[in-house]
Amino acid sequence: MKILRGLSEMSAWSCERSASGKTIALVPTMGCFHEGHLSLMRHARRFADYVVVTLFVNPLQFGPREDFARYPRDFDRDAALAAANGVDVVFAPDPADMYPPGYQTHITVDQLSQGLCGRNRPGHFSGVTTVVAKLFHIVRPNVAVFGSKDFQQLAVIRRMLEDLNWDIKIIAHPVVREADGLAMSSRNIYLSAAERSSALCLSRAIKHARQLVGQGLREATTILSELRDLIAADQAVQIEYVNVVDRFNLSDQAVVDQDSVLLLAVRIGHTRLIDNGRLIEGEVG
């Protein structure tokens, strides 16, 4: 496995492979790998000849009061895990190269970035789309694989590709969970034992919502009211949002149907967690 850091070095590697008729799958990450990340890497191998994993904690997508400085980093561990899971290249650029002095260009997907996570994280999705666009230009993949846990992010990136006429196939991988249902996240390491127990409210809420729908309930306001009461019963949990939305345009839905997705965000202590799930049989993506 190669470790590349220079932007031109990465582009040259990709151009050589493309010129020989080979395909490239990209898995963008911020590191601190867990099984969710590793499953993306293995999944990417199904769609291309080479797999490139980017490892870059992107400063543009963190707000001034967020956890950029303390976001977990362990490059040697991550590189070893990537190599063990069949990755061909880890691309780990320097922030000073990605955003040199005088940098002032940002990409914004207007409507899909509003509401949900965008409401409480202004500028976050502009930072995401900007870095993803730069990585696409540098790595030049045929395919990019993203996890579905960050559901709004996935919708925003798909919209960006469609609007900018990028010929890159986006693959969505289902949410990967711990044995007890907690969605895997690099930020789970922030949780104390008690907080981790409280965090199970997210997967329990998804399960409960599916049970209600399975019993014939379709009115979203009734379902959401019951879920908010269920989550709020734990005083350690602060609800940020609980919404039923259309999986394509993220608009709120009054009636649950085949395209309905339950999106949730909570704060537990100093940690913000998100989760989601389709309410009628089918994978998110």
Summary of the structure (lengths in Angstrom):
residues: 285
radius of gyration: 19.1
end to end distance: 29.6
largest distance: 58.6
contacts: 901
relative contact order: 0.13
helix: 39%
strand: 21%
